[in-house]
């Protein structure tokens, strides 16, 4: 080995630095994902950037620095343009100066950032998730589940201390009608890197006891685009499409509609709006019951009025009917009297007939024996005689 060919490490790095400076004399734009981000007390921001393949394998890694003097400008500018702060997991387009320091190796000094790239990339990721759900045929599955008429048993996914959850409970439990609701909270993070996994875990818990509930409610108060980015995740959206219960979402959005809003059975503006909707379902049913009660009461009153009018009519007709009945009975009685009178023995005797009595009883010829004493009755008198003989034909 020729000792003249041996380079010291520092010398090698100096030559590499010269090559890098010659290869990249000007700042270049680089697209990468932020894998770590640290702001130190001096105001500098240190980033670690990576590039992944489609299968998630990291194929490149580099450190980058935004010096304090520039970071004080970039930080609010990026936040205003995107609605999000720089954060781990975010795709960014940075204008960087490529530097190779003999002691510290390769580094990228950030000169500028393109917020439009980050916004476009997030929109692209979001659209890809939406398209994937459509391609898998699950996008509308939860929308096909209808809320029951009276959704009283609610499984709620929210942070226990969140203001949105407090607003939801106040609106629900202090409704003016006093409608009762059974609320079971499944605590979950609703902001940050771990939020999506936390909500997925809560939904799995609900799915294990889904028959105990009428609906699932996922709520969170307002926040920035970054705060609400967890509601655009594929895992959360897919699980909602597979839930056996209708899912109602009430996340306070300042701008956009999340993927979660799109796949849920019902999406409302805020947690308070969700509670108002639930109360309104009971109020509508209550109004329907009151209306039905009023219809029944009116129907009963109408029936009673008709029956009363009928009784009054009968009462008015009763004397007339009674008189007619009495007249009919009197006429019949007179006919009977006339018939009795016509059939009276006296009237028969007046026609020249007689009546023979033996011992005071009417007898026929077969009842008479010679020697019997009989009485013969005429219409104007009687006489008594003794039978000498009886001739039967």
Residue pairs with C-beta under 8 A, 6 or more apart in sequence:
7 15
10 102
10 103
13 100
13 101
13 102
13 103
13 105
14 102
16 100
17 99
17 100
17 101
17 102
20 98
20 99
20 100
20 106
21 100
23 98
24 97
24 98
27 95
27 96
27 97
27 111
27 112
28 95
28 96
28 98
29 93
29 94
29 95
29 96
29 114
30 49
30 93
30 94
30 95
30 96
30 108
31 51
31 91
31 92
31 93
31 117
32 49
32 50
32 51
32 60
32 62
32 91
32 92
32 94
33 49
33 50
33 51
33 52
33 89
33 90
33 91
33 92
34 47
34 48
34 49
34 86
34 87
34 88
34 89
34 90
34 92
35 48
35 49
35 50
35 61
35 88
35 89
36 47
36 48
36 88
37 45
37 46
37 47
37 48
37 86
37 87
37 88
38 45
38 46
39 45
39 46
39 71
40 46
42 68
43 68
43 71
43 72
44 65
44 66
44 67
44 68
44 71
45 65
45 66
45 68
45 71
45 75
45 86
46 63
46 64
46 65
47 63
47 64
47 65
47 66
47 110
48 61
48 62
48 63
48 64
49 61
49 62
49 63
49 64
49 92
49 94
49 108
50 58
50 60
50 61
51 58
51 59
51 60
51 61
52 58
52 59
53 59
62 106
62 107
62 108
63 106
63 107
63 108
64 94
64 96
64 107
64 108
64 109
64 110
65 107
65 108
65 109
65 110
66 74
66 110
67 109
70 110
70 111
74 110
74 112
74 113
75 85
75 86
77 113
77 115
78 84
78 85
78 86
78 113
78 115
78 118
79 85
81 115
81 116
81 119
82 115
82 118
82 119
82 225
83 224
83 225
83 226
83 254
83 255
84 90
84 118
84 224
84 225
84 226
84 229
85 224
85 226
86 92
87 226
88 193
89 193
90 118
91 117
91 118
91 121
91 122
92 113
92 114
92 117
92 118
93 113
93 114
93 117
93 118
94 108
94 110
94 112
94 113
94 114
95 110
95 111
95 112
95 113
95 114
96 108
96 109
96 110
96 111
97 108
97 109
97 111
98 106
98 108
99 106
99 107
99 108
99 109
100 106
100 107
101 107
122 229
122 232
125 232
126 232
126 259
129 232
129 233
129 234
129 237
129 259
130 139
130 259
130 262
132 234
133 139
133 234
133 237
133 238
133 241
133 259
133 263
136 238
138 238
138 241
138 242
138 263
139 241
139 262
139 263
140 263
141 241
141 242
141 263
142 240
142 241
142 243
142 246
142 247
142 263
142 264
142 265
143 263
143 264
143 265
145 243
145 244
145 245
145 246
145 265
146 246
146 265
147 214
147 215
147 246
147 248
147 265
147 266
147 281
148 214
148 215
149 281
149 285
150 214
150 281
150 282
150 285
151 214
151 215
151 278
151 281
152 179
152 180
152 181
152 182
152 214
152 282
153 181
153 182
153 184
153 212
153 213
153 214
153 215
154 181
154 182
154 183
154 184
154 213
154 214
154 215
154 216
154 217
154 278
155 184
155 186
155 206
155 212
155 213
155 215
155 216
155 217
155 245
156 165
156 168
156 183
156 184
156 185
156 186
156 216
156 217
156 218
156 219
157 186
157 188
157 190
157 199
157 202
157 203
157 206
157 216
157 217
157 218
157 219
158 164
158 165
158 168
158 185
158 187
158 188
158 190
158 217
158 218
158 219
158 220
158 271
159 165
159 187
159 188
159 189
159 190
159 191
159 220
160 185
160 187
162 190
162 219
162 220
162 221
163 221
164 219
164 220
164 221
164 222
164 250
164 252
164 270
164 271
165 185
165 219
165 271
167 221
167 270
167 271
167 272
167 275
168 217
168 219
168 250
168 271
168 272
168 274
168 275
169 183
169 275
170 275
171 271
171 272
171 275
171 276
171 279
172 181
172 183
172 275
172 278
172 279
173 181
175 279
175 282
177 279
177 282
177 283
177 286
179 279
179 282
179 283
179 286
181 278
184 212
184 213
186 202
186 203
186 205
186 206
187 202
188 195
188 198
188 199
188 201
188 202
189 195
189 198
189 199
190 198
190 199
190 220
190 230
191 220
191 223
191 227
191 228
191 230
192 230
195 230
196 230
196 233
196 235
196 236
197 235
199 218
199 230
199 236
200 235
200 236
200 239
203 216
203 236
203 239
203 240
203 243
204 239
206 213
206 216
206 243
206 245
207 243
207 244
210 243
210 244
210 245
213 245
214 245
215 245
215 246
215 247
215 248
215 265
216 243
216 245
216 246
216 247
216 248
217 247
217 248
217 249
217 250
217 274
218 240
218 247
218 248
218 249
218 250
218 251
218 260
218 264
219 249
219 250
219 251
219 271
219 274
220 228
220 231
220 250
220 251
220 252
220 271
221 252
221 270
221 271
222 252
222 253
222 254
222 270
223 252
223 254
224 254
225 254
225 255
225 256
228 251
228 253
228 256
228 258
230 236
231 249
231 251
231 258
231 259
231 260
231 261
232 258
232 259
232 260
233 259
234 259
236 260
237 259
237 260
237 262
237 263
240 247
240 260
240 263
240 264
241 263
246 265
246 266
247 264
247 265
247 266
248 264
248 265
248 266
248 267
248 268
248 274
248 277
249 258
249 260
249 261
249 264
249 266
249 267
249 268
249 274
250 267
250 268
250 269
250 270
250 271
250 272
250 273
250 274
251 258
251 260
251 261
251 270
252 269
252 270
252 271
253 261
253 269
257 267
260 267
261 267
266 277
268 274
268 277
341 347
345 355
346 379
349 355
349 377
349 378
349 379
350 379
354 376
354 377
354 378
355 362
355 376
355 377
356 362
356 363
356 368
356 374
356 375
356 376
356 377
357 363
357 374
357 375
357 376
357 377
358 367
358 368
358 372
358 373
358 374
358 375
363 374
365 390
365 392
366 392
368 374
368 387
368 390
369 387
369 390
370 387
370 388
370 389
370 390
371 386
371 387
372 386
372 387
373 384
373 385
373 386
373 387
374 384
374 385
374 386
374 387
375 382
375 383
375 384
375 385
376 382
376 383
376 384
376 385
